[in-house]
Amino acid sequence: MLTSPLVKERAVALGFDLCGIAPAGDFEELARLPQWLARGCGGRMTYLNRTARIRADVRRWLPPALSVVAVASFYDTDRPHHIEMGDPARARIARYAWGDDYHDLLGLRLGRLAQWMRDAAGPGFDARWCVDDGPVQEKIYASRAGLGWIGKHTCVVNAGRGSWMLLGVLACNIQLEPDGPAVDQCGNCRLCVDACPAGAFVEPYVLDARRCLSYLTIEIRGSMPAAQRPDVGAHVFGCDICQDVCPYNAVAPVARDACWQPRASLTDATLESLWAMDDACLAGAIEGTALRRAGVRGLRRNLAVAIGNAGPSLASALLPGEVPGTIQAPGTYSSAGRASQDDPMVAEHVTWARSRQR
């Protein structure tokens, strides 16, 4: 017989750090998405509008769903957080992208969990699973399953382990004993809200994605709004600031799983070292990581913006063309093997970066 304790035990055996069970209900929190979208907070993420109806109830994704198994893996490492790094020339990459792509690993483990449940439940078992790439509001189900509460920075926070967690959900047609929902313990703290350099939190618990550095560096595929480029600073993929300052992350466990261990080419990267890579090397550096979502072209764009924010010396050495008021050092720039730098969209950001030095 398939029971909640057995499912949780199997999930941990497969490599997940936490597992909880939520009922497949139409919780009132799920209904907030249309209101958020109506405010325009979703920006150019039009896929959210297209799937809003399904996201409102997991049973529209899997009609016979009775339970949702929520799982989490912690990915923090022993490297310094970005707020501890004062060097403006150090490339800022979100911690979850330092190692292997979590979509691949968590998806594989969820598939194995589903197969084990199918074998244990017998004929008639039905399930669907996803990481954060499906039409499911996984943070709400994780909270309802007791893994943590949704904090003021809109990330799930576990009181004893912090918020450096990656989530996955598995909906199934088996009635499992649910866990109680997590209790919000943010209290009066608003460090995350106040720390955002772009003012993306219009109020606690409400993120305007259009201002978020993760949205600007990942979700936007074309030209980044010029007025927001200075906010990006040295961030070239995502942002961790709101989690860096969270007091609950002072006790965050260090991930031991090899898949989350950082690649030196990414964690120790400078804007210069990444910009200097030819397209083939840059593609190789991000292969198998979450940075594939931005791709070489997107990273070149983000690097150009970050270099423009870093100051005239770096821009003068790395960006093609002349930077007004500076002297171009001979031999410091070569476009060989870097066709992405000639892409019209990337070139527009390079021009902007050069203009910042006037």
Phi and psi in degrees as a GROMACS rama.xvg file:
@    title "Ramachandran Plot"
@    xaxis  label "Phi"
@    yaxis  label "Psi"
@TYPE xy
-84.2835  121.544  LEU-2
-126.398  162.596  THR-3
-59.1789  -47.2621  SER-4
-58.2272  -38.8116  PRO-5
-67.7082  -40.0371  LEU-6
-63.8202  -44.1909  VAL-7
-64.0323  -41.8584  LYS-8
-61.7674  -41.2342  GLU-9
-68.8039  -38.9135  ARG-10
-60.6115  -42.9951  ALA-11
-66.4712  -38.9506  VAL-12
-63.5471  -29.348  ALA-13
-81.7161  -7.02104  LEU-14
117.724  -4.56109  GLY-15
-76.6748  148.152  PHE-16
-87.8261  -32.2554  ASP-17
-135.661  150.594  LEU-18
-150.2  134.624  CYS-19
-143.024  166.371  GLY-20
-120.522  132.83  ILE-21
-122.999  148.987  ALA-22
-72.1805  152.322  PRO-23
-84.5862  71.2822  ALA-24
-109.82  168.523  GLY-25
-95.7764  72.8392  ASP-26
-61.8596  151.594  PHE-27
-64.8845  -27.0212  GLU-28
-63.7497  -30.4913  GLU-29
-65.0021  -25.2704  LEU-30
-80.5181  -4.17389  ALA-31
-78.4921  -19.4289  ARG-32
-58.1109  -47.9567  LEU-33
-59.3562  -35.346  PRO-34
-66.2092  -41.3139  GLN-35
-63.6865  -42.7347  TRP-36
-67.2218  -37.0424  LEU-37
-63.8707  -26.7077  ALA-38
-78.6013  -5.3239  ARG-39
84.2038  7.84623  GLY-40
-68.3026  -16.0997  CYS-41
-80.9255  -9.8337  GLY-42
56.6666  -131.227  GLY-43
-86.4294  6.82681  ARG-44
-81.0365  68.0166  MET-45
-64.8286  -19.9219  THR-46
-62.2919  -25.5908  TYR-47
-67.5157  -38.82  LEU-48
-65.9848  -41.5699  ASN-49
-65.4887  -29.9898  ARG-50
-110.297  12.107  THR-51
-58.8332  -39.8376  ALA-52
-64.6004  -41.8864  ARG-53
-67.6471  -39.7542  ILE-54
-65.9388  -17.6205  ARG-55
-74.0162  -15.8816  ALA-56
-161.569  119.283  ASP-57
-61.0131  -19.4489  VAL-58
-74.0862  -11.6495  ARG-59
-83.328  -16.0155  ARG-60
-90.3673  -41.8376  TRP-61
-132.641  93.2271  LEU-62
-50.4851  -39.956  PRO-63
-84.2829  10.2228  PRO-64
-59.6371  135.979  ALA-65
-119.285  -30.0807  LEU-66
-136.547  154.207  SER-67
-124.774  120.551  VAL-68
-90.6271  118.713  VAL-69
-105.864  132.838  ALA-70
-127.049  157.55  VAL-71
-143.827  145.486  ALA-72
-126.592  133.131  SER-73
-90.0509  137.08  PHE-74
-125.605  7.33986  TYR-75
-65.4502  146.015  ASP-76
-122.364  -178.45  THR-77
-89.2545  15.7021  ASP-78
-83.4767  153.534  ARG-79
-61.1471  147.836  PRO-80
-76.2203  160.287  HIS-81
-63.9025  -29.1977  HIS-82
-70.5934  -13.1207  ILE-83
-90.4563  -5.89904  GLU-84
-103.452  117.761  MET-85
-95.1049  -6.44349  GLY-86
-75.4847  114.229  ASP-87
-70.3058  -12.0025  PRO-88
-91.9347  -2.4238  ALA-89
-82.3575  126.654  ARG-90
-70.3925  130.951  ALA-91
-96.0384  118.189  ARG-92
-126.672  130.558  ILE-93
-55.1933  139.34  ALA-94
-58.6059  -34.1287  ARG-95
-65.1717  -17.6694  TYR-96
-96.6788  2.60332  ALA-97
-70.8713  -32.6079  TRP-98
-109.284  -146.65  GLY-99
-69.3552  155.025  ASP-100
-64.9107  117.827  ASP-101
-66.4294  -25.2516  TYR-102
-59.2602  -44.0065  HIS-103
-65.749  -49.5386  ASP-104
-70.1292  -49.5101  LEU-105
-65.0059  -36.9591  LEU-106
-62.9133  -40.5081  GLY-107
-63.846  -44.2135  LEU-108
-68.1316  -36.7784  ARG-109
-66.0009  -37.6303  LEU-110
-62.2992  -39.2105  GLY-111
-68.2231  -36.5775  ARG-112
-65.0487  -42.9088  LEU-113
-62.0167  -40.337  ALA-114
-66.1673  -40.8228  GLN-115
-62.784  -42.6259  TRP-116
-64.4677  -38.2243  MET-117
-63.7437  -43.2151  ARG-118
-64.5669  -37.8661  ASP-119
-75.3387  -35.0812  ALA-120
-82.6309  -30.6052  ALA-121
88.4159  -168.108  GLY-122
-57.0413  145.492  PRO-123
94.9709  -10.2102  GLY-124
-69.0953  138.479  PHE-125
-138.796  141.611  ASP-126
-157.819  154.208  ALA-127
-137.257  149.846  ARG-128
-142.903  159.139  TRP-129
-160.901  165.915  CYS-130
-96.6539  -100.224  VAL-131
-121.863  24.3277  ASP-132
-112.706  18.9406  ASP-133
-125.164  169.317  GLY-134
-79.6399  56.9148  PRO-135
-133.147  136.545  VAL-136
-85.3363  79.9005  GLN-137
-63.2921  -30.0343  GLU-138
-66.2331  -36.2865  LYS-139
-67.4307  -42.9759  ILE-140
-68.3266  -35.1865  TYR-141
-63.3483  -40.3144  ALA-142
-66.9324  -43.2667  SER-143
-66.8298  -23.7769  ARG-144
-88.0399  1.52204  ALA-145
85.728  10.1008  GLY-146
-72.8382  -24.2755  LEU-147
165.272  172.407  GLY-148
-100.407  159.253  TRP-149
-83.9944  113.4  ILE-150
-76.7378  178.864  GLY-151
-65.0062  -19.3934  LYS-152
-91.7414  7.91149  HIS-153
70.3235  11.6938  THR-154
-97.6746  155.128  CYS-155
-79.8719  130.655  VAL-156
-118.31  128.945  VAL-157
-102.413  129.844  ASN-158
-57.709  -34.6829  ALA-159
-97.9795  -11.529  GLY-160
-132.125  -0.917448  ARG-161
81.6401  -159.487  GLY-162
-118.458  4.71902  SER-163
-77.9988  69.0056  TRP-164
-131.925  145.755  MET-165
-106.289  136.817  LEU-166
-112.353  150.199  LEU-167
-143.423  155.866  GLY-168
-134.802  149.131  VAL-169
-134.518  113.691  LEU-170
-92.9363  138.526  ALA-171
-143.682  164.944  CYS-172
-96.2034  25.3045  ASN-173
-106.968  135.473  ILE-174
-81.4274  106.912  GLN-175
-107.906  150.561  LEU-176
-66.2173  119.232  GLU-177
-80.5777  157.523  PRO-178
-90.8032  162.59  ASP-179
-76.3407  151.976  GLY-180
-68.6878  151.896  PRO-181
-72.6376  153.239  ALA-182
-101.988  131.793  VAL-183
-62.4736  126.62  ASP-184
-124.419  24.6504  GLN-185
-70.9687  -30.3532  CYS-186
58.7878  -137.087  GLY-187
-88.2006  -1.42137  ASN-188
-65.3581  137.43  CYS-189
-141.678  31.6622  ARG-190
-58.3956  -42.0361  LEU-191
-64.8595  -41.9257  CYS-192
-62.118  -44.657  VAL-193
-77.9289  -21.1026  ASP-194
-81.6205  -19.4224  ALA-195
-62.2596  120.092  CYS-196
-69.6807  -17.6293  PRO-197
-105.187  1.56368  ALA-198
62.4028  40.0003  GLY-199
-72.9037  -20.226  ALA-200
-91.1701  102.377  PHE-201
-69.9201  -21.0914  VAL-202
-166.046  161.28  GLU-203
-54.4456  135.969  PRO-204
76.6627  2.18551  TYR-205
-126.108  111.174  VAL-206
-101.436  124.991  LEU-207
-89.0822  102.847  ASP-208
-57.8019  -28.6449  ALA-209
-61.6849  -22.0968  ARG-210
-100.473  -12.7347  ARG-211
-71.6711  136.195  CYS-212
-66.2791  -29.1932  LEU-213
-65.5981  -42.3806  SER-214
-63.1227  -45.1611  TYR-215
-64.461  -36.7286  LEU-216
-94.3296  -11.028  THR-217
-124.172  -52.1173  ILE-218
-75.954  -35.1387  GLU-219
-75.1178  123.751  ILE-220
-93.9815  -27.0321  ARG-221
-102.021  -133.067  GLY-222
-73.6895  131.931  SER-223
-78.6031  134.575  MET-224
-52.2275  124.776  PRO-225
-58.8334  -38.1215  ALA-226
-65.0077  -21.6242  ALA-227
-99.2133  -7.38466  GLN-228
-61.7359  -38.7737  ARG-229
-60.8976  -29.5981  PRO-230
-64.9141  -25.403  ASP-231
-66.2992  -28.9754  VAL-232
58.2636  -126.751  GLY-233
-101.28  13.1264  ALA-234
-76.497  123.275  HIS-235
-112.478  -10.7377  VAL-236
-162.417  105.372  PHE-237
73.778  -175.165  GLY-238
-157.117  141.201  CYS-239
-118.119  4.92899  ASP-240
-55.8444  -45.4423  ILE-241
-64.3643  -28.1075  CYS-242
-85.3502  -32.2756  GLN-243
-55.5192  -38.1032  ASP-244
-91.5791  -5.86816  VAL-245
-67.5184  124.151  CYS-246
-58.6456  -29.8493  PRO-247
-69.3012  -17.7733  TYR-248
-82.9761  -2.28459  ASN-249
-67.5666  -19.8564  ALA-250
-112.123  13.216  VAL-251
-62.1725  135.432  ALA-252
-72.0537  151.238  PRO-253
-86.9742  125.609  VAL-254
-68.665  133.113  ALA-255
-104.404  -15.135  ARG-256
-61.4944  129.942  ASP-257
-59.1765  -29.5788  ALA-258
-66.4436  -25.5504  CYS-259
-92.7963  -3.5662  TRP-260
-69.2407  137.358  GLN-261
-71.4483  145.686  PRO-262
-86.6744  130.932  ARG-263
-59.3662  -32.1216  ALA-264
-66.5725  -16.6921  SER-265
-106.953  -47.1369  LEU-266
-72.4083  -31.7312  THR-267
-100.068  13.0419  ASP-268
-73.8629  142.697  ALA-269
-106.021  165.012  THR-270
-58.9751  -38.0485  LEU-271
-66.2679  -44.581  GLU-272
-65.9341  -36.4943  SER-273
-73.2901  -42.7902  LEU-274
-64.2935  -33.3165  TRP-275
-72.7983  -18.2858  ALA-276
-65.948  139.498  MET-277
-75.482  171.391  ASP-278
-60.7934  -37.8847  ASP-279
-65.7052  -41.9082  ALA-280
-67.9635  -39.9078  CYS-281
-65.392  -41.3073  LEU-282
-62.3174  -38.2539  ALA-283
-67.9017  -35.811  GLY-284
-66.6305  -32.0287  ALA-285
-98.5732  -4.34414  ILE-286
-60.284  132.673  GLU-287
79.7732  6.22832  GLY-288
-116.91  170.433  THR-289
-68.2725  -14.3696  ALA-290
-67.2471  -12.3941  LEU-291
-59.6132  -24.5579  ARG-292
-62.6419  -36.9154  ARG-293
-79.7354  -35.5614  ALA-294
74.0999  172.734  GLY-295
-61.8646  -44.2174  VAL-296
-62.0575  -45.4481  ARG-297
-65.0649  -39.5449  GLY-298
-67.1589  -38.0934  LEU-299
-60.5404  -42.2904  ARG-300
-61.1877  -48.3289  ARG-301
-64.4922  -37.8038  ASN-302
-64.696  -40.6046  LEU-303
-60.0654  -43.3069  ALA-304
-64.1091  -46.4165  VAL-305
-64.0037  -38.735  ALA-306
-65.4563  -39.1389  ILE-307
-62.9744  -31.1257  GLY-308
-80.4655  -16.4833  ASN-309
-81.6226  -18.3196  ALA-310
121.216  164.672  GLY-311
-65.8765  -31.6275  PRO-312
-63.2291  -48.0675  SER-313
-68.5246  -43.5894  LEU-314
-60.8391  -40.9191  ALA-315
-62.2381  -37.3345  SER-316
-79.7689  -30.7257  ALA-317
-107.562  -31.9421  LEU-318
-89.4407  139.877  LEU-319
-65.4366  147.583  PRO-320
91.5526  -176.652  GLY-321
-101.264  143.967  GLU-322
-100.96  117.732  VAL-323
-52.2691  134.217  PRO-324
83.9648  3.9235  GLY-325
-128.921  168.565  THR-326
-111.481  124.136  ILE-327
-73.6361  121.67  GLN-328
-71.5411  132.874  ALA-329
-64.8744  138.356  PRO-330
76.5672  10.0135  GLY-331
-91.1863  -9.97146  THR-332
-135.327  134.103  TYR-333
-142.348  134.152  SER-334
-95.1891  7.25334  SER-335
-59.2619  127.972  ALA-336
74.0204  11.4443  GLY-337
-121.292  59.7855  ARG-338
-60.4447  -27.9544  ALA-339
-62.237  -25.8971  SER-340
-70.8359  -20.4571  GLN-341
-91.6073  -4.02655  ASP-342
-58.8068  133.378  ASP-343
-54.2632  -39.1755  PRO-344
-67.0619  -43.864  MET-345
-65.9527  -43.3274  VAL-346
-59.5342  -34.3044  ALA-347
-63.8723  -37.8931  GLU-348
-75.2034  -31.3038  HIS-349
-64.3384  -43.8259  VAL-350
-60.4908  -42.4139  THR-351
-61.7203  -43.3166  TRP-352
-62.9845  -40.4626  ALA-353
-65.4967  -39.2049  ARG-354
-66.7482  -21.2591  SER-355
-68.8927  -15.514  ARG-356
-91.5703  1.31221  GLN-357
